[in-house]
Amino acid sequence: MNSDANWAQSAQQMQEIFGAGLQQAMGAMAGLGLPAGFPGMTPPPLKPATLPSVQFDPAKLQALQQHYLEDVTALWNQCLQPGDAAPAATDRRFAAKAWQNNPVSKFSAAAYLLNARALMGLAESVDGDAKTRARVRFAVEQWMAASAPSNFLALNAEAQQKAIDTKGESIAKGMQNLLHDMQQGHVSMTDESLFEVGKNVATTEGAVVFENDYFQLLEYKPLTAKVYEKPFLFVPPCINKYYILDLQPENSLIRHAVAQGHRTFVLSWRNPDESMAGKTWDDYIENAAIKAIEVVQDITGAETINALGFCVGGTILGTALAVLAARGEKPVASVTLLTSMLDFSDTGILDIFIDETSVSFREAEMGKGGLLKGSDLASTFSFLRPNDLVWNYVVGNYLKGETPPPFDLLYWNSDATNLPGPFYAWYLRNTYFENNLIQPGKLVVCGEKIDLRQLDMPAYLYGSREDHIVPIGGAYASTQVLTGKKRFVMGASGHIAGVINPPAKNKRSYWTHDKQPGGKFPAAHADWLKGATEHPGSWWTDWSAWLKDQAGKQVASPKNYGSRKHPVIEAAPGRYVKVKA
């Protein structure tokens, strides 16, 4: 490889090999139901003409090949020495003692990690725009996660040792686990038999006081002698069950709000079936978000209420408030948005799935009717972190025959919800792809031209620092959209763990910025962060203090749920949340 001719030939061979591997990875993504357009979007059949043309930076490729040969030589020379057959792997997939005691497995792990570094280096060396590189990188990550030696019984020394120690019982149990998961339609992340909605999750005491074809409205029993005069409404995401906000008493954001003296209501979405296959974004805004606000006002007699939107629920709430503002109505006195996006300029890893082809495909498939299956959504979100949320359980459940430990959050994560096709197709094009929500007057929703600049109520905006669903930049971007007095807070951890972080745990930390000149927010989150102050513990305490200032005076707690017009239908958590996808 000293001559230019030999180098060119070698580079061409590497490019062909990598391109073939990339085709296999993308084919595997299609087979697994991974999207070509957004979570849950199974792509149209891949044709050779539609696959990316992989080109490399020659200088980067030559350096990468040189480093690879050096690393391979070093690994091989170490294997020839007496004693250890390969260096100890630092990756937790290969950290068990059995991997270190088996020379063949130890070498396979070391060789895999070496090749993984080289392949990721190749992905980083691809010439092209940022989106193309991100797509290639994602495909390679999926390929490498799936091909790890830990995923195969013939190479997994730890699983083999367990089979020996249990005299084959672990293999038999693994087969039982596999058959069970095939019947239920998803990989078990926790022992789901130990949880029941309304029994040991979603247990905050309350009642259903309204329902229609889209949602049930839950009202919770006060825990204080007095409540604030402005009631409080939670709008959770419709792509998940609401009880992420009410898992256990000790980590329930709903119970926390009730305990702080807020008369609390929660919108519990119906899990769509075929009867809802034609429902649209407008239907959800008018008949769910706006209707819930009206019913809360009607029950409590309050002129204005406070409201919170979480994830997609925040986008729905923001849209509903813009529709109401266009009608000359402002029934919400303050708004809280948790890991939500109104401006979709920064969508993180999800951006790689979005383009005109994929959006048009989804519109043609279900834009006029149909359901996006909850299992598709759940599978795709899991494959955004394949080692942690997919292959970890494949190895544990099937190769080792283990039953995953009980974990309320992962039980909720497996409790999927469907989405109406027209609703989803509209959301995909107008938010993630075209970012139309922030363009004044561009969208007509429920018959009104909407302008988010009309949302001038006080706003509490929260984003999680390591969020891979709503990147911190996407959550922060709402500071540039809303025109009222704003408070932005960043929490540690990710999309769920950052939000569900009760003060009693005294975990993690959060950041605030109280010295912004003129109260103005810089355009970029990175600039905001330069002057931010870190605080230990949960952001819930900061939010509670802020919300207290928006809630008005205190009045006697109500003695009964609902009202004469809206009597109790059933006890919380209600029927809708128990319906499986």
SVG drawing of the C-alpha trace seen along z (x, -y; Angstrom):
<svg xmlns="http://www.w3.org/2000/svg" viewBox="-77 -45 82 75">
<polyline fill="none" stroke="black" stroke-width="0.4" points="0.0,0.0 3.0,-2.3 2.1,-3.2 -0.7,-5.5 -2.2,-2.8 -2.3,-0.3 -3.7,-2.9 -6.5,-3.8 -7.3,-0.1 -7.5,0.5 -9.6,-2.6 -12.0,-1.5 -12.3,2.0 -13.0,0.5 -15.6,-1.8 -17.3,1.2 -17.2,3.3 -18.6,0.4 -21.3,-0.3 -22.4,3.3 -22.5,3.4 -24.5,0.2 -27.1,1.8 -27.3,4.8 -27.8,2.5 -30.5,0.5 -32.2,3.7 -32.1,4.9 -33.6,1.6 -36.5,2.1 -36.9,5.7 -37.1,4.6 -39.7,2.0 -37.3,-0.9 -38.5,-4.1 -37.6,-5.9 -39.8,-8.8 -40.4,-9.0 -41.0,-6.7 -43.1,-3.7 -42.7,-4.3 -41.8,-1.2 -40.0,-2.3 -41.0,-1.5 -38.9,1.2 -35.3,0.0 -34.1,-0.1 -30.4,-0.3 -31.0,-3.8 -32.4,-5.1 -29.5,-3.9 -26.9,-6.6 -23.8,-6.8 -21.0,-6.4 -17.9,-8.6 -15.0,-9.1 -12.6,-11.9 -9.4,-10.2 -7.1,-11.7 -9.4,-10.5 -9.8,-7.1 -6.0,-6.6 -5.4,-7.6 -8.2,-5.4 -6.9,-2.4 -3.4,-3.0 -4.8,-3.1 -6.8,0.0 -3.9,2.0 -1.8,0.8 -4.6,1.8 -5.1,5.2 -1.4,5.9 -1.2,5.0 -4.2,7.2 -2.7,10.1 0.7,9.7 -0.9,9.6 -2.7,12.9 0.6,14.5 2.0,13.7 1.5,16.3 -1.2,15.4 -4.0,13.1 -5.4,13.7 -6.6,10.1 -6.9,7.0 -9.9,6.8 -12.9,5.2 -14.2,2.1 -17.6,2.3 -20.2,3.5 -21.6,6.1 -18.3,8.0 -17.4,7.1 -18.5,10.3 -15.8,12.6 -16.8,15.4 -15.7,13.2 -12.3,12.7 -11.8,16.4 -12.6,17.7 -9.8,16.8 -11.9,17.2 -14.8,15.0 -12.3,12.5 -10.7,12.2 -14.0,12.0 -15.1,9.1 -11.8,7.3 -12.0,7.8 -15.6,6.7 -14.8,3.5 -11.8,2.8 -14.0,3.3 -16.8,1.2 -14.4,-1.7 -13.2,-1.3 -16.6,-1.2 -17.7,-4.3 -14.6,-6.0 -15.6,-5.1 -19.1,-6.6 -17.5,-9.8 -15.3,-9.9 -18.2,-10.0 -18.3,-13.0 -21.7,-14.7 -24.1,-17.0 -24.8,-16.6 -28.0,-14.7 -26.4,-12.1 -23.6,-11.5 -26.1,-11.2 -28.1,-8.7 -25.0,-6.6 -23.9,-6.8 -27.3,-5.7 -27.3,-2.7 -23.8,-1.7 -24.7,-2.0 -27.7,0.3 -25.6,2.8 -22.9,2.9 -25.4,3.2 -27.1,6.1 -23.8,7.9 -22.2,7.8 -20.9,11.3 -22.9,10.9 -26.1,11.3 -25.3,14.9 -25.2,17.9 -22.3,19.5 -20.1,16.5 -21.6,15.3 -19.3,16.8 -21.5,15.5 -24.6,17.1 -22.7,20.4 -21.4,20.4 -24.9,19.8 -26.2,22.7 -23.5,25.0 -24.1,23.8 -27.9,24.3 -27.6,27.6 -29.4,26.2 -32.3,24.6 -31.4,21.1 -31.7,22.2 -35.1,23.7 -36.3,20.6 -34.9,18.5 -37.0,20.4 -40.1,19.9 -39.3,16.1 -39.0,16.0 -42.3,17.7 -44.0,15.4 -42.6,12.3 -43.6,13.5 -47.2,14.0 -47.3,10.5 -45.7,8.9 -42.8,7.1 -39.6,7.8 -40.2,7.7 -38.3,4.9 -39.8,5.7 -41.9,8.3 -45.3,6.9 -47.3,9.4 -46.4,7.5 -48.1,4.3 -51.7,3.3 -53.0,-0.2 -55.1,-1.5 -53.6,1.1 -50.0,0.2 -49.5,-2.4 -51.8,-5.4 -53.1,-5.2 -53.6,-8.9 -57.2,-9.1 -59.7,-10.8 -62.6,-10.4 -63.6,-10.6 -65.8,-13.7 -66.1,-13.9 -65.5,-11.7 -66.0,-11.8 -64.6,-9.9 -61.1,-11.4 -60.4,-11.5 -61.5,-11.2 -61.0,-14.0 -59.8,-13.0 -60.2,-15.2 -58.1,-14.4 -59.1,-14.5 -57.5,-17.5 -54.8,-16.7 -55.0,-20.1 -57.8,-22.0 -57.5,-24.9 -56.7,-25.0 -55.7,-27.7 -58.5,-29.4 -57.1,-28.7 -57.4,-25.0 -54.6,-23.1 -54.9,-21.0 -52.3,-18.4 -52.1,-17.6 -49.9,-14.5 -48.6,-13.2 -51.2,-11.1 -48.4,-8.8 -48.2,-7.4 -50.4,-6.7 -50.8,-9.6 -49.7,-7.7 -46.0,-8.4 -47.0,-11.4 -48.5,-9.1 -46.4,-6.0 -46.0,-5.6 -47.0,-8.0 -43.4,-8.9 -42.6,-9.8 -46.0,-11.2 -45.9,-14.7 -49.7,-14.7 -49.7,-13.9 -47.1,-16.5 -49.3,-19.2 -52.2,-18.1 -50.1,-18.2 -49.1,-21.7 -52.7,-22.8 -53.7,-22.8 -57.1,-21.6 -55.8,-19.2 -57.3,-17.7 -55.6,-15.4 -56.6,-14.6 -56.5,-10.8 -56.4,-10.0 -58.4,-7.2 -56.3,-4.5 -57.5,-4.8 -59.1,-1.8 -60.5,-1.5 -63.4,-3.8 -61.0,-6.7 -58.9,-5.8 -60.1,-9.0 -59.5,-11.5 -57.4,-14.5 -55.1,-17.0 -58.0,-19.5 -60.2,-16.9 -57.8,-16.4 -57.3,-20.2 -61.0,-21.1 -62.5,-18.0 -59.8,-17.2 -57.4,-20.0 -59.9,-22.9 -62.8,-20.8 -60.8,-19.9 -60.1,-23.5 -63.8,-24.4 -64.9,-21.5 -62.4,-22.5 -63.6,-26.0 -67.2,-24.8 -66.7,-22.5 -64.7,-25.0 -66.3,-28.2 -62.8,-29.7 -62.4,-32.4 -58.9,-31.3 -56.9,-28.1 -53.2,-27.1 -52.1,-24.3 -49.2,-22.0 -48.2,-20.1 -45.7,-17.3 -43.9,-16.3 -46.4,-16.1 -49.0,-17.2 -47.1,-20.5 -47.4,-20.9 -51.1,-20.1 -51.6,-22.5 -49.7,-25.3 -51.7,-24.8 -55.0,-24.8 -54.1,-28.1 -53.2,-29.6 -56.6,-28.6 -58.3,-30.1 -56.2,-33.3 -57.3,-33.6 -60.9,-33.5 -60.2,-36.2 -60.1,-33.9 -57.4,-33.5 -58.6,-31.0 -55.2,-29.9 -53.4,-32.2 -50.0,-30.4 -48.5,-27.5 -45.9,-25.0 -44.2,-23.1 -42.1,-20.0 -39.7,-18.6 -42.0,-20.0 -41.4,-21.6 -43.2,-24.4 -40.2,-25.3 -39.0,-22.1 -35.7,-23.5 -33.7,-21.2 -35.2,-17.7 -32.0,-15.7 -31.7,-12.1 -35.3,-12.0 -34.3,-14.4 -32.6,-11.6 -36.0,-9.9 -37.6,-12.9 -37.6,-13.8 -40.2,-14.5 -40.2,-10.8 -40.9,-9.4 -43.5,-12.0 -45.4,-11.6 -45.3,-7.8 -46.9,-8.1 -49.5,-10.6 -50.4,-8.2 -50.5,-5.2 -52.7,-6.7 -53.3,-10.4 -57.0,-9.7 -57.5,-7.0 -55.8,-4.2 -53.9,-3.6 -50.3,-4.0 -49.7,-1.0 -48.4,-1.7 -46.0,1.2 -44.4,-0.5 -43.8,-3.7 -42.5,-1.8 -40.1,0.3 -38.7,-2.7 -38.1,-4.7 -36.4,-1.6 -34.0,-1.3 -32.9,-4.9 -30.9,-3.3 -30.5,0.3 -28.0,1.6 -29.9,0.4 -33.5,0.9 -33.3,3.8 -30.3,6.1 -29.8,5.9 -33.2,7.6 -32.6,10.0 -29.5,11.3 -31.0,11.3 -34.4,12.7 -33.5,15.3 -29.8,16.2 -29.6,16.1 -33.2,17.1 -33.6,14.2 -36.8,12.4 -36.2,8.7 -36.8,7.0 -39.9,5.0 -39.7,1.4 -42.7,-0.9 -41.3,-3.2 -40.4,-0.3 -43.9,1.2 -45.3,-2.2 -42.9,-2.2 -44.3,1.1 -47.9,0.0 -48.3,-1.3 -50.9,-3.6 -52.0,-3.9 -52.4,-7.1 -55.0,-8.0 -53.3,-8.1 -54.6,-11.5 -53.6,-13.1 -50.1,-11.6 -49.6,-12.5 -50.5,-16.2 -48.2,-16.3 -45.3,-14.8 -45.4,-17.2 -46.3,-20.4 -44.0,-20.1 -41.0,-17.8 -40.7,-18.3 -41.9,-21.9 -41.9,-23.5 -45.0,-25.4 -46.3,-26.0 -43.9,-28.9 -44.8,-30.7 -47.5,-33.2 -50.7,-32.6 -49.2,-29.7 -51.5,-27.1 -55.2,-27.0 -56.3,-24.8 -59.9,-24.4 -60.8,-27.1 -58.4,-29.7 -55.1,-31.0 -52.8,-30.6 -50.0,-32.7 -48.0,-31.5 -46.8,-35.1 -50.3,-35.7 -49.4,-33.4 -48.3,-36.1 -49.2,-34.4 -46.4,-33.6 -44.6,-30.4 -42.4,-27.9 -40.3,-26.0 -38.3,-22.8 -35.8,-20.8 -33.7,-17.8 -30.0,-18.0 -29.5,-14.5 -32.9,-14.2 -32.7,-12.2 -36.4,-12.7 -36.7,-16.4 -33.2,-17.8 -32.4,-20.6 -32.1,-23.0 -35.6,-22.1 -37.1,-22.7 -35.2,-25.9 -36.4,-27.2 -39.8,-28.0 -38.2,-30.9 -37.9,-32.6 -41.6,-31.9 -43.7,-32.7 -44.0,-36.4 -44.9,-36.6 -42.7,-36.5 -40.8,-33.2 -38.7,-31.0 -36.5,-28.4 -35.0,-25.5 -32.7,-22.7 -32.7,-19.4 -30.1,-16.7 -30.7,-13.3 -33.1,-12.4 -36.6,-12.7 -38.3,-10.8 -35.8,-10.4 -35.2,-14.2 -38.9,-15.0 -39.8,-12.3 -37.3,-13.5 -39.1,-14.0 -37.5,-16.2 -37.4,-13.4 -34.9,-11.4 -32.5,-14.4 -31.0,-13.2 -29.5,-15.0 -29.6,-18.8 -31.1,-21.6 -30.0,-24.9 -31.6,-28.4 -30.5,-31.8 -31.9,-34.6 -29.7,-37.5 -30.6,-37.8 -30.3,-41.4 -33.8,-42.8 -35.2,-39.4 -34.3,-38.6 -33.3,-35.1 -30.3,-34.6 -31.1,-32.9 -29.0,-29.8 -29.3,-27.5 -25.5,-27.4 -25.4,-31.1 -28.1,-30.8 -26.1,-28.1 -23.0,-30.2 -24.6,-32.3 -26.8,-29.6 -26.5,-28.4 -26.6,-24.8 -28.7,-23.7 -28.6,-20.3 -31.8,-18.2 -35.1,-18.4 -36.5,-21.2 -40.0,-20.4 -39.3,-22.7 -38.5,-25.6 -41.6,-24.9 -43.8,-24.7 -42.6,-28.1 -43.2,-29.6 -46.7,-28.0 -47.8,-29.2 -47.3,-32.8 -49.6,-32.1 -52.4,-30.3 -54.2,-33.2 -55.6,-33.2 -56.5,-30.1 -60.1,-29.0 -61.8,-26.1 -61.2,-22.7 -64.2,-21.2 -66.1,-18.5 -67.1,-16.6 -65.7,-15.7 -67.1,-17.4 -70.4,-19.3 -74.1,-18.8 -73.5,-19.2 -70.5,-16.9 -71.1,-14.2 -68.7,-11.4 -68.6,-8.7 -66.2,-6.2 -63.2,-6.2 -59.8,-7.2 -57.8,-6.1 -60.8,-5.3 -61.4,-2.9 -59.5,-4.6 -56.0,-4.2 -56.5,-0.5 -57.2,0.2 -54.3,2.0 -53.1,1.1"/>
</svg>
